[in-house]
Every structure is written in structure tokens, then in C-alpha cells.
Amino acid sequence: MYRDQFVSVIIAAAGMSNRMKSKINKQFIFLNDKPMLAHTIEKFERCKYVDEIIVVAKEDEINYCKKEIIRKYKFKKVSKIVRGGKERQDSVYNGILALNEKSGIVLSHDGARPFVSIKSIVDSIEGAYNYGACIIAVPVKDTIKVVDENNNINTTPERNLLWQAQTPQCFRKDILMEAYRKAIEDGFLGTDDSMLVERLGIDVKIVMGSYENMKITTPEDIVIAESLLKDKSEIYRRKEIAFQVR
């Protein structure tokens, strides 16, 4: 049912990586066998419903990304690498401007989320196809406090109403473009794409994601990510052995 739609993916990989405290962009840090960004792109490359991938990178890292990520790992669906902007919102907008004219559904994804599952990608495409706008998210596990400027608690929201937004966030192209046009017109800066769409009064559906779909931000996250990859590799190895025995 998705084949009548050209599906594009914008991967934002132009962040400053300040919290990582690394000399290189966190997107290029190796996780086990290859750079984080390569792990991320690979998931969308393997999804049969994805038609094109646009990577947004820092201007001075575009050539490196092209040589050490796209060419080295032979990604076929990456159609363009475009220059990032000052904020993530600016970077995604540059990706929108580079979309194939046939694009009907657009996914935006963080380059630092290499553990997104292909199931989540397909679910988000289905959500955009059926509803026009959706995001991958998970229920929060902890109690959340809203505080004032003096760190005094103002209120405690009901936990069962709170979800932690992830990516991909997926929209019909016309909805996403209108949301960005309106944000630029109003000089509005949001924290994610969904926030811009919400301002149009359009309902955005929540699609259940996975707690493994973490955003790698700090050195501690690298340790967790490498452990996850090791565990996954062991699971795949055991499945392969079981298959060979059969």
C-alpha cells in the first residue's frame, strides 16, 4: 500500500556534539565495526519502502561523509549530502529543499539514533500514509516534574499521559513543507518537526517505538551502545548456529 508513494528520508547529522566532548563529530565515532552514521543509514537502506536518503552534514564534513561513509559502505539510496544549518530545524529544512520532486512521504531522523528498527521505520511510513503525520515515541518510565526558575516544583504531570519523542518523525510532504513555511514566516524555532506541524492545528499520531532507539549524546551513551551492539551480534550468531543445526 505504500508503493504509490515515493518515500524520502532526511538524516540530520550536522550537530555540534558538544556533550560528547570528542574531537570528531559523534556521527563518525566508531561503534564496534563502523561509524555511528553508517549504522543509522544502513537501517533505512535496508527498508524496501525507502526510495531516497538525504544526509545533512556540516559543510566542512561533506566530503569526508561522502568518501568515508557513503562510498565506503556502498549506500545506494543516498541521493544527496547537503549542508547543515545553525539549528537542527535549519538543517532539516535544507534537506526538505533537496527532496526529489516525486517525494510524497518524508521521514526525518537523527543520525545519532543507530538503533532504530526497520519495523519502526515501516510503522512510521504507514502512520504518515494513513494519518498524514506521526512520530515514533515511547511512554516515559520516570515521574516528570515541571519546575520554575528557582528549581521549585510547579506541578507533576500524570505520567500515563507523557511520551518521550524519538525519530523517525514522518509526514506527508505537503504538511511538512507548510509547517516549515509557517515557522519561517513566524520566526518560530521548535525542538522537533512534530512541534512545527502541531502549530498548524494538525493532529500528529503517536506510534509505539522502542526504548533501544536511544539518541547517542554523551560518552556514557557510547558504552551503552557498544554493549547493545555486542548483545545483538551474539543473538544473531546464536540464530545462525541454530539455523545451521536444523
C-alpha positions in Angstrom: 0.0 0.0 0.0 3.0 2.3 0.2 4.2 1.8 -3.3 2.1 4.6 -4.7 4.2 7.0 -2.5 7.8 8.0 -3.1 9.4 7.9 0.4 12.3 10.1 1.3 14.4 10.2 4.5 16.3 13.2 5.8 19.0 12.2 8.2 20.3 15.1 10.4 24.0 14.6 11.0 25.2 18.2 11.3 25.1 18.6 15.1 28.0 20.2 17.2 28.4 17.1 19.5 29.3 19.4 22.4 28.1 17.0 25.1 30.2 14.2 23.6 33.4 16.0 24.4 35.0 14.5 21.3 37.5 15.9 18.8 35.4 14.5 16.0 31.7 14.7 15.2 29.9 12.0 17.2 28.3 10.7 13.9 31.8 9.5 12.8 32.7 7.7 16.1 33.1 4.0 15.6 30.6 1.7 17.3 32.3 -1.7 17.1 32.9 -2.2 13.3 31.8 1.1 11.7 30.9 4.7 12.2 27.6 5.5 14.0 26.2 7.3 11.0 26.8 4.2 8.8 24.8 2.1 11.3 22.0 4.6 11.0 21.9 4.9 7.2 22.1 1.1 6.9 18.7 0.7 8.6 17.0 2.9 6.0 19.0 1.5 3.2 17.6 -2.0 4.1 14.0 -0.8 4.3 12.3 -1.7 1.0 9.8 1.1 1.2 12.5 3.9 1.4 13.3 5.4 -2.1 15.9 8.1 -1.2 18.0 9.2 1.7 19.3 12.7 2.1 22.1 13.2 4.6 22.6 16.6 6.2 26.2 17.2 7.3 28.3 20.1 8.4 29.7 21.9 5.4 33.3 21.0 6.2 32.5 17.3 6.7 30.5 16.7 3.5 33.5 15.4 1.5 34.5 13.2 4.4 31.0 11.9 4.8 30.8 11.1 1.0 34.1 9.2 1.0 34.2 7.5 4.4 30.5 6.7 4.8 28.5 6.7 1.6 31.1 5.3 -0.8 33.0 3.1 1.7 29.8 1.3 2.7 28.3 1.4 -0.8 25.0 3.0 0.1 22.9 3.2 -3.0 19.8 5.1 -1.8 21.7 8.2 -0.6 20.9 10.7 -3.3 22.4 13.8 -1.8 24.6 15.2 1.0 23.5 18.7 1.8 24.9 21.4 4.1 23.5 21.7 7.6 22.3 24.9 9.3 22.8 26.7 12.6 20.0 24.7 14.3 18.6 21.3 13.6 15.5 22.9 12.2 17.6 24.8 9.7 19.4 21.5 8.7 16.1 19.6 8.2 14.8 22.5 6.1 17.9 22.3 3.8 17.1 18.6 3.5 13.5 19.4 2.5 14.7 21.8 -0.2 16.7 18.9 -1.7 13.9 16.4 -1.8 13.1 14.6 -5.0 10.1 16.2 -6.7 8.3 12.8 -6.6 8.5 12.7 -2.8 5.2 12.1 -1.1 6.2 11.0 2.4 9.1 12.4 4.3 10.8 10.9 7.4 13.3 13.0 9.5 15.7 11.1 11.6 18.6 11.8 13.9 22.0 10.5 12.7 22.8 9.7 16.3 20.0 7.1 16.6 21.6 4.0 15.0 19.3 1.5 16.8 16.1 2.4 15.1 14.4 -0.8 13.9 13.2 -1.4 10.4 9.8 -2.2 12.0 9.7 1.3 13.4 10.6 2.8 10.0 7.8 0.8 8.3 5.3 1.7 11.1 6.1 5.4 10.7 5.6 5.3 7.0 2.3 3.5 7.5 1.3 6.2 10.0 2.0 9.0 7.7 0.2 7.2 4.8 -2.9 6.7 7.0 -2.9 9.9 9.1 -0.6 12.4 7.4 1.6 12.9 10.4 3.1 10.7 13.1 6.1 10.3 15.3 7.8 7.3 16.9 7.7 7.6 20.7 7.7 5.6 24.0 5.9 6.1 27.3 8.1 7.8 29.9 9.2 5.5 32.7 10.0 8.1 35.4 7.8 10.7 37.1 8.3 14.1 35.5 8.5 17.4 37.4 7.8 20.8 36.0 9.9 23.4 37.9 10.3 27.2 37.9 13.4 29.3 37.5 14.3 28.7 41.2 14.1 24.9 40.9 10.8 24.7 42.8 8.3 22.2 41.6 5.3 23.8 40.0 3.4 20.6 39.0 3.7 16.9 38.5 2.0 15.8 35.2 0.2 12.5 35.1 2.9 10.0 33.9 0.4 7.9 31.8 -0.1 11.0 29.6 3.6 11.5 28.9 5.6 10.1 26.0 9.2 10.5 25.0 9.5 11.6 21.4 12.0 9.8 19.2 12.7 9.7 15.5 11.8 9.0 12.8 9.1 11.6 12.6 7.1 11.1 9.4 4.8 13.3 7.4 3.1 13.9 4.1 5.5 16.2 2.2 2.9 18.9 1.8 2.2 19.0 5.5 5.8 19.2 6.5 6.6 21.9 3.9 3.7 24.0 5.1 4.8 23.6 8.7 8.3 24.8 7.9 6.9 27.7 5.8 4.8 28.8 8.7 7.6 28.5 11.2 10.0 30.6 9.0 7.2 33.2 8.5 6.7 33.5 12.2 10.3 33.2 13.2 9.5 30.2 15.3 12.1 27.7 16.5 10.9 24.3 17.6 12.6 21.4 19.2 11.4 18.8 16.7 9.5 18.6 13.4 6.3 17.5 15.1 6.1 20.8 17.1 6.0 22.7 13.8 3.2 20.5 12.4 1.3 20.8 15.7 1.3 24.6 15.2 -0.8 24.1 12.1 -3.6 22.5 14.2 -2.9 19.1 12.5 -3.2 16.0 14.7 0.1 14.1 15.0 -0.3 10.4 15.8 2.0 8.6 18.3 3.4 5.3 17.0 4.9 3.0 19.6 8.7 2.8 19.3 11.4 1.1 21.3 13.5 2.0 24.3 16.5 0.7 22.4 16.1 3.6 19.9 18.3 5.8 22.0 19.9 9.1 20.9 23.7 8.9 21.5 24.7 12.2 23.1 27.3 11.6 25.8 30.4 9.3 26.3 28.3 7.2 28.6 25.9 6.5 25.8 28.7 5.1 23.7 29.4 2.5 26.3 25.7 1.5 26.3 25.5 1.5 22.5 28.6 -0.8 22.2 27.0 -3.2 24.8 23.8 -3.2 22.8 25.6 -4.0 19.5 27.5 -6.8 21.2 24.3 -8.3 22.6 22.6 -8.1 19.2 25.6 -9.7 17.5 25.5 -12.6 19.9 21.8 -13.0 19.3 22.3 -13.1 15.5 25.2 -15.6 16.0 23.1 -17.9 18.0 20.2 -17.8 15.5 22.7 -18.5 12.7 24.1 -21.5 14.6 20.5 -22.8 15.3 19.6 -22.4 11.6 22.7 -24.4 10.5 22.0 -27.2 13.0 18.5 -27.5 11.6 
